């Protein structure tokens, strides 16, 4: 029955299947983004760019302290 309706409407299996996979993957990404406990993780990442932290790296990649120690 479904096959007859899809064929009469001009829909084949691959376009419908790719659309379903696209929608499911988008919903999975949205659910992963808003999962419980993720706000603390993303809040830490957002502060990381502005955080000085007291440690800098010199030209060779070695860490050097800048907070007086």
QUIPE-V341366 format. One record per helix or strand. SS is the DSSP state (H for helix, E for strand). FROM is the first residue (numbers start at 1). TO is the last residue. If there is no record, write none. Layout:
<<SS:FROM:TO> <SS:FROM:TO>>
//
This chain:
<<H:2:8> <H:13:33> <H:38:48> <E:55:57> <E:63:65>>
//
